[in-house]
Amino acid sequence: MSKEMMTVHEVSKLTGISIRTLQYYDKIGLFPPAEYTEAGYRLYDEKALSRLQIILLFRELEFPLKDIKGIIDSPDFDRNKALEQQIKLLEMKKEHLENLILLARGMKLLGVKYMENKQKTDFKAFDTTKIDEYAEQAKASWGNTPQWKEYEQKKKEAKEDFNAVGEQMMEEIFGEFGKIKEKDPGSKEAQDLVKKLQDFITEHFYTCTNEVLSGLGKMYAGGGEFTTNIDAVGGAGTAEFANKAIEVYCKE
């Protein structure tokens, strides 16, 4: 056996992944060994271990195993893009953990006084909305949904600046949502605006079905970057109002 090769036991010890899991990965064609010994034992080289790293990165994004195989076996697979996304996700998780550590230390050192120094009990350190939102965006970028494929195709063919189009949507549509956010989400004005939003997304990005629109509404009001940007245009509460209007629209 070459010194550069590792047995399944050695790979399991190195990675912390059980032998049974590695064997299953081989069975489904996700992580085949580089070669087998004459006795039928699996052997792995550096190239195989590099593939395993990518598999684990996508598992961190909670991709199904069958989807991971399709992605990394695709001729269009961009390893650097996958790594950049994982670095970003890990940085966000690191910041989240550091905030939790600071909160726990403050509570340990000062107890009740630490909380009294706050205007109100602080739960922001526990909020993972932005992490979840980024993970979903990263997953979508590798997804095989018709909407994502359509978006990618339109982006390639577009003569217009997609960032400018996004800003236009913010100003024209969410700005209008902001002006009527004190009204009933089921009002004709609100429902007409939801239809305008749906048509705008379909025209410029991808086919926005009611199902897709409903998911977008939840993302808009999820408390992350989308909420911040929408409320910056239409005022506090705009994202939540738009989501409620979308909910009404999609139920009809």
LINFENNOR-V433187 format. One record per residue. RES is the residue in three letters. PHI is phi in radians with two decimals (999 if undefined). PSI is psi in whole degrees, 0 to 359 (NA if undefined). Layout:
res=(RES | RES)
phi=(PHI | PHI)
psi=(PSI | PSI)
This chain:
res=(MET | SER | LYS | GLU | MET | MET | THR | VAL | HIS | GLU | VAL | SER | LYS | LEU | THR | GLY | ILE | SER | ILE | ARG | THR | LEU | GLN | TYR | TYR | ASP | LYS | ILE | GLY | LEU | PHE | PRO | PRO | ALA | GLU | TYR | THR | GLU | ALA | GLY | TYR | ARG | LEU | TYR | ASP | GLU | LYS | ALA | LEU | SER | ARG | LEU | GLN | ILE | ILE | LEU | LEU | PHE | ARG | GLU | LEU | GLU | PHE | PRO | LEU | LYS | ASP | ILE | LYS | GLY | ILE | ILE | ASP | SER | PRO | ASP | PHE | ASP | ARG | ASN | LYS | ALA | LEU | GLU | GLN | GLN | ILE | LYS | LEU | LEU | GLU | MET | LYS | LYS | GLU | HIS | LEU | GLU | ASN | LEU | ILE | LEU | LEU | ALA | ARG | GLY | MET | LYS | LEU | LEU | GLY | VAL | LYS | TYR | MET | GLU | ASN | LYS | GLN | LYS | THR | ASP | PHE | LYS | ALA | PHE | ASP | THR | THR | LYS | ILE | ASP | GLU | TYR | ALA | GLU | GLN | ALA | LYS | ALA | SER | TRP | GLY | ASN | THR | PRO | GLN | TRP | LYS | GLU | TYR | GLU | GLN | LYS | LYS | LYS | GLU | ALA | LYS | GLU | ASP | PHE | ASN | ALA | VAL | GLY | GLU | GLN | MET | MET | GLU | GLU | ILE | PHE | GLY | GLU | PHE | GLY | LYS | ILE | LYS | GLU | LYS | ASP | PRO | GLY | SER | LYS | GLU | ALA | GLN | ASP | LEU | VAL | LYS | LYS | LEU | GLN | ASP | PHE | ILE | THR | GLU | HIS | PHE | TYR | THR | CYS | THR | ASN | GLU | VAL | LEU | SER | GLY | LEU | GLY | LYS | MET | TYR | ALA | GLY | GLY | GLY | GLU | PHE | THR | THR | ASN | ILE | ASP | ALA | VAL | GLY | GLY | ALA | GLY | THR | ALA | GLU | PHE | ALA | ASN | LYS | ALA | ILE | GLU | VAL | TYR | CYS | LYS | GLU)
phi=(999 | -1.14 | -1.10 | -1.41 | -1.62 | -2.20 | -1.41 | -1.10 | -1.15 | -1.20 | -1.13 | -1.09 | -1.18 | -1.20 | -1.75 | 1.46 | -1.54 | -1.14 | -1.06 | -1.06 | -1.16 | -1.08 | -1.15 | -1.18 | -1.02 | -1.19 | -1.03 | -1.59 | 1.42 | -1.39 | -2.39 | -1.31 | -1.23 | -1.19 | -2.90 | -2.07 | -1.35 | -1.07 | -1.50 | 1.62 | -1.47 | -1.31 | -2.27 | -2.18 | -1.89 | -1.09 | -1.10 | -1.14 | -1.17 | -1.12 | -1.11 | -1.09 | -1.05 | -1.13 | -1.00 | -1.19 | -1.10 | -1.24 | -1.14 | -1.12 | -1.53 | 1.14 | -1.35 | -1.12 | -1.04 | -1.13 | -1.24 | -1.06 | -1.04 | -1.12 | -1.21 | -1.35 | -1.57 | -1.25 | -1.15 | -1.61 | -1.08 | -1.94 | -1.10 | -1.12 | -1.09 | -1.07 | -1.19 | -1.06 | -1.12 | -1.17 | -1.04 | -1.05 | -1.12 | -1.17 | -1.09 | -1.17 | -1.17 | -1.08 | -1.08 | -1.07 | -1.15 | -1.11 | -1.14 | -1.14 | -1.11 | -1.07 | -1.11 | -1.12 | -1.12 | -1.07 | -1.18 | -1.20 | -1.31 | -1.95 | 1.03 | -1.06 | -1.07 | -1.08 | -1.26 | -1.20 | -1.29 | -1.55 | -1.16 | -2.67 | -0.99 | -1.68 | -1.97 | -1.06 | -1.12 | -1.61 | -1.34 | -1.93 | -0.98 | -1.14 | -1.11 | -1.10 | -1.12 | -1.14 | -1.04 | -1.15 | -1.15 | -1.14 | -1.10 | -1.09 | -1.18 | -1.87 | -1.24 | -1.94 | -1.23 | -1.00 | -1.10 | -1.19 | -1.10 | -1.14 | -1.07 | -1.07 | -1.15 | -1.12 | -1.14 | -1.18 | -1.51 | -1.14 | -1.65 | -1.70 | -1.37 | -1.10 | -1.13 | -1.14 | -1.12 | -1.09 | -1.14 | -1.09 | -1.07 | -1.06 | -1.18 | -1.33 | -1.72 | -1.28 | -1.10 | -1.21 | -1.01 | -1.10 | -1.24 | -2.02 | -1.15 | -1.51 | -1.55 | -1.22 | -1.04 | -1.59 | -1.13 | -1.04 | -1.08 | -1.17 | -1.21 | -1.11 | -1.23 | -1.09 | -1.08 | -1.10 | -1.11 | -1.06 | -1.14 | -1.13 | -1.10 | -1.10 | -1.20 | -1.78 | -2.14 | -2.85 | -1.10 | -1.74 | -1.23 | -1.08 | -1.11 | -1.11 | -1.07 | -1.06 | -1.14 | -1.12 | -1.01 | -1.11 | -1.18 | -1.02 | -1.71 | -1.30 | 1.61 | -1.66 | -1.13 | -1.04 | -1.04 | -1.03 | -1.18 | -1.17 | -1.18 | -1.18 | -1.49 | -1.80 | 1.71 | -0.95 | 1.66 | -1.15 | -1.09 | -1.15 | -1.10 | -1.06 | -1.10 | -1.13 | -1.14 | -1.14 | -1.04 | -1.09 | -1.07 | -1.33 | -1.43 | -1.40)
psi=(134 | 147 | 335 | 351 | 150 | 145 | 169 | 327 | 319 | 321 | 320 | 317 | 322 | 320 | 340 | 5 | 135 | 153 | 321 | 319 | 317 | 320 | 323 | 319 | 322 | 317 | 321 | 4 | 10 | 318 | 75 | 150 | 162 | 325 | 174 | 151 | 171 | 333 | 358 | 12 | 143 | 140 | 140 | 138 | 185 | 323 | 318 | 319 | 326 | 321 | 319 | 322 | 316 | 319 | 315 | 328 | 315 | 330 | 327 | 331 | 5 | 36 | 143 | 149 | 321 | 327 | 322 | 315 | 316 | 323 | 308 | 344 | 352 | 141 | 343 | 3 | 130 | 101 | 319 | 322 | 316 | 318 | 319 | 317 | 319 | 321 | 314 | 315 | 318 | 323 | 320 | 320 | 323 | 314 | 321 | 314 | 321 | 322 | 321 | 320 | 316 | 318 | 314 | 320 | 317 | 318 | 324 | 318 | 319 | 348 | 227 | 326 | 327 | 318 | 328 | 335 | 345 | 151 | 327 | 164 | 129 | 116 | 7 | 328 | 340 | 354 | 120 | 18 | 312 | 323 | 313 | 320 | 316 | 318 | 319 | 320 | 320 | 318 | 319 | 325 | 341 | 1 | 165 | 21 | 148 | 324 | 316 | 320 | 320 | 319 | 313 | 319 | 316 | 325 | 322 | 321 | 344 | 138 | 347 | 158 | 117 | 327 | 320 | 322 | 319 | 319 | 323 | 317 | 318 | 308 | 310 | 321 | 307 | 335 | 321 | 322 | 320 | 325 | 336 | 15 | 347 | 354 | 177 | 129 | 338 | 2 | 158 | 322 | 315 | 318 | 324 | 324 | 323 | 317 | 321 | 319 | 314 | 315 | 322 | 314 | 317 | 319 | 319 | 337 | 294 | 165 | 115 | 89 | 169 | 324 | 314 | 316 | 319 | 318 | 322 | 319 | 316 | 322 | 320 | 321 | 12 | 353 | 1 | 213 | 323 | 313 | 314 | 313 | 318 | 316 | 333 | 330 | 313 | 355 | 158 | 133 | 353 | 316 | 318 | 318 | 316 | 319 | 317 | 321 | 321 | 321 | 316 | 314 | 317 | 342 | 337 | NA)
